Amino acid sequence: MKRSFHGGFEEVVLLVLAACREEAYGVLIWKMLQQQTSRRITISAVHAPLYRLVEKGYRSSQQGVATAERGGRRKRFFLLTALGNKALLEILAMRQQLWQAMPDGKLQLIGQ
């Protein structure tokens, strides 16, 4: 099976999308990213990985209904696809294997 590679930020965006407890849309994802990473991120920086995730088939989207609150504009809601779910599980498995492969005491040596 061919594995797809993900950038670190793209992986975090995918994780945030999976972690959303409500319907995920751009501003919500952007706020969660800033909260989880403690970094200032522009909303436009979030769009690039979101588009790459579409190209890879890891997410889809659908338009919400227009609301007066948004001046008649509609929100675009993002959904994790089965392929995106599978990619997250592969990332988790790979990271767990690497952590488990680390020799005992290795982190103490690195931190000194």
C-alpha positions as CSV (number, residue, x, y, z in Angstrom):
1,M,0.0,0.0,0.0
2,K,1.3,3.4,-0.9
3,R,1.6,5.7,2.1
4,S,0.9,9.4,1.8
5,F,3.2,11.8,3.6
6,H,1.8,14.7,5.6
7,G,3.4,17.9,6.7
8,G,3.4,18.6,10.4
9,F,0.9,21.4,10.1
10,E,-1.3,19.5,7.8
11,E,-1.4,16.7,10.3
12,V,-2.4,19.1,13.1
13,V,-5.1,20.5,10.9
14,L,-6.4,17.0,10.3
15,L,-6.3,16.2,14.0
16,V,-8.2,19.4,14.8
17,L,-10.8,18.5,12.2
18,A,-11.2,15.1,13.8
19,A,-11.3,16.6,17.3
20,C,-14.1,19.1,16.6
21,R,-17.2,18.2,18.7
22,E,-19.4,20.4,16.6
23,E,-19.6,21.0,12.9
24,A,-16.2,22.2,11.8
25,Y,-15.9,25.4,9.7
26,G,-12.9,27.6,9.0
27,V,-13.1,30.0,11.9
28,L,-13.7,27.2,14.4
29,I,-10.7,25.2,13.0
30,W,-8.5,28.3,13.1
31,K,-9.4,29.1,16.7
32,M,-8.8,25.5,17.8
33,L,-5.5,25.5,16.0
34,Q,-4.3,28.6,17.8
35,Q,-5.6,27.3,21.2
36,Q,-4.0,23.8,20.8
37,T,-0.7,25.1,19.4
38,S,-0.4,28.3,21.5
39,R,0.7,30.0,18.2
40,R,-0.7,32.9,16.3
41,I,-1.9,31.6,13.0
42,T,-3.5,33.6,10.2
43,I,-6.8,32.2,8.9
44,S,-5.4,32.1,5.4
45,A,-2.6,29.8,6.7
46,V,-5.3,27.3,7.6
47,H,-6.8,27.2,4.1
48,A,-3.7,25.8,2.3
49,P,-3.6,22.6,4.3
50,L,-7.4,22.3,4.1
51,Y,-7.2,22.4,0.3
52,R,-4.4,19.8,0.3
53,L,-6.5,17.6,2.5
54,V,-9.2,17.7,-0.2
55,E,-6.7,16.8,-2.9
56,K,-5.7,13.8,-0.8
57,G,-9.3,12.8,-0.2
58,Y,-9.0,13.2,3.6
59,R,-11.8,15.7,3.9
60,S,-14.9,16.9,2.2
61,S,-17.1,19.9,2.7
62,Q,-20.7,21.0,2.4
63,Q,-22.3,24.4,2.4
64,G,-24.5,25.3,5.4
65,V,-27.6,27.5,5.2
66,A,-27.3,31.3,4.8
67,T,-27.9,33.2,8.1
68,A,-28.6,36.8,8.8
69,E,-25.9,36.6,11.5
70,R,-23.4,36.3,8.6
71,G,-25.0,38.8,6.4
72,G,-26.7,36.2,4.3
73,R,-23.5,34.2,3.7
74,R,-23.2,30.5,4.2
75,K,-20.6,28.6,6.2
76,R,-18.7,25.8,4.6
77,F,-18.5,22.8,7.0
78,F,-15.6,20.4,6.7
79,L,-15.9,16.7,7.2
80,L,-13.3,14.0,7.8
81,T,-13.6,11.3,5.2
82,A,-13.0,7.6,5.8
83,L,-9.6,8.0,4.0
84,G,-8.8,10.8,6.3
85,N,-9.8,8.7,9.3
86,K,-7.5,5.9,8.1
87,A,-4.6,8.3,7.6
88,L,-4.9,9.5,11.2
89,L,-4.9,6.0,12.4
90,E,-1.8,5.2,10.4
91,I,-0.1,8.3,11.7
92,L,-0.9,7.3,15.3
93,A,0.4,3.8,14.7
94,M,3.6,5.0,13.2
95,R,4.2,7.5,16.0
96,Q,3.5,4.8,18.7
97,Q,6.0,2.5,17.0
98,L,8.6,5.1,17.1
99,W,8.0,6.0,20.7
100,Q,8.1,2.3,21.7
101,A,11.3,1.8,19.7
102,M,13.1,4.5,21.6
103,P,15.7,3.0,23.9
104,D,15.1,3.5,27.7
105,G,16.8,6.6,29.0
106,K,17.2,8.1,25.5
107,L,15.2,11.2,26.4
108,Q,17.1,11.8,29.5
109,L,20.4,11.8,27.5
110,I,19.0,14.2,24.9
111,G,17.7,16.6,27.6
112,Q,21.0,16.9,29.4
